[in-house]
Amino acid sequence: MTSHEPARFAAEVIRTPRLDLTPLSVDDADVMAVVLADPALHAYIGGTPESPEELGVRYRRLAAGSPDPGISWLNWIVRLRDEGCATGFVQATVDGRSLTAELAWVIGTPWQGRGIAREAAVGLVGRLGDLGIRAVVAHIHPEHRASAAVAEAAGLSATEVLEDGEVRWVGKVERRMR
């Protein structure tokens, strides 16, 4: 890679005390359709629950990667290790030129309120720091207090900027010592 070529990144397993974040696969569509099936889950994120077939189409597109060589799409299924089940997903869209990642997290309704999103987001930001990512951004509905708490735990701070009705949150990422 020359100094003018943007960095490319790939999702790898991330382990936290209770969770395994595993790279998204098209094979995850069936189970994730169940995890994401509650219409109430979409109150802040928009849309409606997708069928396994619809998720499969989306997951194939995500797995193929961004058509922009400077952008890496990193997607993980959040799995609760002791229960052996998928609980949601986290994602990072990484700009290899600016070394900035746009984050998102969604945890299925039955698993909310257990700190899973917080643990997954903190683990994700830590891994991104290991990869040399310098900054993270998230967009959160102004009334979604739980997601704002997750962002704060992951080191992001709310800004005054509204984009498509959501508050822009930003944070600097520190490289962890190994």
C-alpha positions, 0 to 999 in steps of 0.5 A, spaced: 500 500 500 502 506 498 501 512 502 495 514 497 491 508 498 486 508 503 487 502 508 482 496 508 479 493 514 476 486 515 471 484 521 474 479 525 471 475 532 471 480 538 471 477 544 468 481 551 467 478 558 460 476 556 460 476 548 462 474 542 462 478 536 462 474 530 463 477 522 456 477 519 455 471 514 449 470 509 447 464 514 445 469 519 439 471 516 434 466 519 436 467 526 437 475 525 430 475 522 427 472 529 432 477 533 430 483 529 422 481 529 419 486 534 416 492 530 417 496 537 425 495 535 424 499 529 421 505 533 428 509 533 431 506 527 426 506 522 423 501 517 420 494 519 422 487 521 425 484 515 424 476 512 429 471 512 429 472 505 430 480 505 435 479 510 439 474 506 439 479 500 442 485 505 447 480 508 449 478 501 450 485 499 454 487 506 458 481 505 460 483 498 463 489 501 463 497 499 464 498 492 468 504 494 475 502 495 476 507 501 470 504 505 470 498 509 463 495 511 465 491 518 459 487 521 458 483 526 453 479 530 452 480 537 452 473 541 451 472 548 456 466 549 453 463 556 446 463 552 449 461 545 444 465 542 445 471 537 442 478 540 443 483 535 448 486 531 454 492 531 457 495 525 462 500 523 463 503 516 470 505 516 473 510 511 480 508 510 482 515 508 480 519 514 481 513 519 474 514 521 468 509 523 461 510 523 458 506 528 451 503 529 448 497 534 441 494 535 440 489 540 433 485 540 428 487 544 428 480 549 436 482 550 435 489 552 437 492 558 442 487 560 448 491 558 449 487 552 449 493 547 454 497 551 459 491 552 459 490 544 460 497 543 465 498 547 469 492 545 468 494 538 471 501 539 477 498 542 478 493 536 477 499 532 483 503 536 487 496 535 486 497 528 488 504 528 482 508 527 482 515 530 475 517 530 468 514 531 461 517 529 454 515 531 447 518 529 442 517 535 435 519 535 434 525 540 429 521 544 433 514 544 436 515 551 438 507 552 442 508 545 445 515 548 448 511 554 451 506 550 455 511 546 457 515 552 460 508 555 463 507 548 467 514 549 462 518 544 459 525 546 453 528 543 454 534 538 449 540 536 449 537 529 442 534 527 443 529 521 436 527 518 433 528 525 438 524 529 444 527 533 451 526 531 455 523 536 463 523 536 469 520 539 476 520 539 479 512 539 485 511 543 490 505 541 490 500 547 496 497 549 497 489 548 
